[in-house]
Amino acid sequence: MNTLYDQINQNISLSQSEIDYINNNLKVIHHKKNELLFREGEISRTIYFVSKGMVRLFYTVNGVEKTAFFYSKGKFICPGES
């Protein structure tokens, strides 16, 4: 979790009560390699934080996958179009 707090602290300082709130409300989920986090057209109500590994965002155009972004350790993923 330190990576999450390090990333946040680059922009703002968290109080102990804010850290406690995050600790009490954050749900850590581990995903397997090649597992889809969400599909195009779905509504996502989740903000993801990459604590390990890498995530690829891609779209399918005429049956061909087109990579849009790569998210590496320490990055947030927020499906803005959903």
N, C-alpha and C positions, 0 to 999 in steps of 0.2 A: 504493500500500500504506500510505501514511501515514495515510489515513483509518481503516484497520483498527487500526493501532497507537494512534492517537488515541483511538478508542473503547475499546480495552482499557485504556489508561492512565487513563481516567476512574475505573476501579474498582481496578486493581492496577498495580504497577510491574513491568515485565518486565526480567529480567536479559539480558545480551548472549547468553548461551547459549540462553535461551528464544526470543529474537528469531531467532537462527541456526536453531533447530529449526523454527520457523514458516516461515522463508524456505526451508528445505530440504524441507519436507513439504507446504506449501500448494500446491494446484493452482488456478491462476486460469483460470476459464472465462468466456468472453463469450457472452451469449445475445442473440438477436435479439428485437426487439419482438414481442409476442404469442406468443412461444415458451413452451410449457408446461415448467415445471421438474419437476413430478411430478403424478401423477393421484391422485384420491381412490381409496383402497383399496390403493394401492401402498406397499410398504415402502421408505422413504427412508433411506439410510445416509450422507446428506450434510447438512452444516450450511452454509448459504449466508450470504454477507455482501454487502450491496448497496453497491457502490462508486460506482455511477452510475445515475441513473434511478430508477424506481419499480417495485415488484412488487405485483400484486394477488392476494390469496388469495380464491378463491371456491369455492362448492359449487353443485351443480345439484340443485334440488328440483322435482320434477314437470316437468322439462324447462326450468326457468327458472334462470338464473344468479343466485346470491345472493352479494354481496360480503361477506366476513367481515372482512378487514383490508387495509390498504395499508401496505407497507413502503417507506420512503424511504431515501435515501443514509445510510449509517452504521448501518444496522440489520442484525441477525442474523435469519435465518430457520431455524428448526429444526422440521421437521414432527413435532410431539410425539405425534400419534396413530398414526404409522406404526410 
